[in-house]
Amino acid sequence: MAEEKAKKAPKVADPKAVSVDTATQEMLKRAQDLGIDTAFDRAENLKPCNIGSQGTCCKNCGMGPCRLPLPKSGVEDGDDRKGICGATANTVAARNFVRMIAAGAAAHSDHGRAVAEVFLSAARKETDAYQIKDTQKLLEVAPHLGVETTVEKDGEVLDRDIDEIAVEVGEKAIAEWGKDEGEVLYCKRAPEPRYELWKKMGVVPRNIDREIVEIMHRTHIGVDQDYKNLMKQGTRCAIADGWGGSMLATDLQDILFGTPYPLQSEANLGIMKEDHVNIIIHGHEPILSEMIVAVAQSQEMLDYAKEKGAKGIQMGGICCTANEILQRHGVPLAGTFLQQELAIVTGACDAMVVDIQCIFQNLANVAKCFHTKLITTHPIAKMEQDNVIHIEFDEHHALEDAKKIVKMAIDNFTERKAEVMIPKQKSVCIAGFGVESIKYHLGGSFRGDYFTLNDNIINGRIRGIGGVVGCNNARTKHNEGHLTVVKELIKNDVIVLTTGCNAIACAMEGLLTPETAAVYCGPGLAEVCETVGIPPVLHLGSCVDNSRILLAATEVVKAGGLGKDISDLPVAGSAPEWMSEKAISIGHYFVASGVYTVFGVTLPVSGAPVFQDYLYKEFEKMYGGMWDLVVDPIEHAQKMIAHIDKKRKALGIDKARERVLMDMADRQKLDVA
Ligand code: NFS
């Protein structure tokens, strides 16, 4: 009987019910017709564990797992749940939560470390493949790491040799991961009151690695058993991610590969071309993808592709690698996290090249059904399936590695088995924004750097700033949360800064164009976008580039008129479809930086109401920012807007806003004046 039951055909997802994107629906249907399962189908067949999703399953020792579900009657009359060691529900949920922060911070920061290592070897000229590209940014970053950019000689101040600066920046940067003394240097880039608050609270990170290790120690059985103390370390670790590992990754990538500036490209599976060799790059570190892009654009490879009967080489990106190569080279986005399997299902993916993070192991099974070569490239991220090819990428022979990979893809062009079926859908997008380009577009010539932006916030044309970021989650309709939250925000004059898979979702929907302003924005934001010529949703890059949002917020504080700290600003953060531990680390460094941060789907804290209240309420009293969970996307955006309005009121700029809303003619008069 049991055997018969096990043989029952697995359920398949209803394409229209699981994604708002028609290209995704089309490819999902095709996969199902071919009998290939994807994450969408697997989500139908795997129910999440109820206790795990409440955050109250402790498996940190061999006596457990100890499962502490929330009693149906609630815990108002007292909560006597405890594990074998006596750990309370609060302790268990807090341990699990800070372990997620540690894993997320580790992922971002280890990526950052790899970039720092390549940076140093480029600065020392140990590799020909990588050179320092943006010396201007190098000079800007150097002082933050305590590196002098000038020298005094015979009473004269001279510019220091740029190569010398680069080497010292590389050395100082690498030390941030493991130095024995001092604190993470970039914390001082936060507004001064924020840094002082962190000092007072004892959460300034000492070095990046140490804070991650200490979480693993403190969450081992029998160590830290106070949820507040656990969260204190969680806060210190998250700051080490946002203002440390991630920010260093962004800066060093910009110096090595170039600081992004606005450019035009396209997004969605429709960017793939039947008559081209299609190479999809998926993962996170641009160290690999930069080289592949360079090689794929070389005449040698182009000629080789033509020899094989292809018209050219089409590159496309998935996940944050997509964002990295879009921002710097205009390489189109093939799709978000949940579309990775579907890129292969087109039958036109000649090679999928992956490095680290957010890569489904099932790609190997999907690739087996087609001709696609699936190539892993990173020593820490391999797959067990035997059709996966591992070509280890090393900065010392980066160009050769990249050539080998691109050549393998070209050779595979003639091996296509299945009928090619590429969805038509793709949208134009403008991407490549950053702290620097916002300064250019929304800066002022005479007063503060971000003066125009601040002025428009003060006069109410822009109601506030929303940072909307994060993943897709197979437990919720693909892209629906992302798009609904973003559209609701811009409709209410909230300008959106986006990164990660939210940015890709927005690009696919066409929201990253200046023309969107007239269609979706409230009158104030539309006017600003039209005047300045920017989209209402600004793509700031990959998930490590959330550090750009922190620095943009800091610039807004510096430009004046909107308070003294990030927690004073009319801003709010959001991750409508989060799923990764990295998102939890990001969420928490936003909170620790003073931002009200709303997540969608679920948060694994509901089984410990006291701990949950600590995150959702008490944190605001300490840090000016707090967590929230709102599943419905409209309500989600509305809560962000309510918070923005609360901040506007506290700043005394709510009156200007009222006039915008109530009387257009009045507002126009006000604008002219
Ligand atoms: Ni961010 Fe990038 Fe996407 Fe989520 Fe994964 S790609 S680092 S974790 S799924 S946004």
Residues whose N, C-alpha, C, O or C-beta is under 5 A from the ligand:
A	BS01	NFS	C319 C320 F337 C358 G470 C471 N472 G500 C501 C543 S580 K582
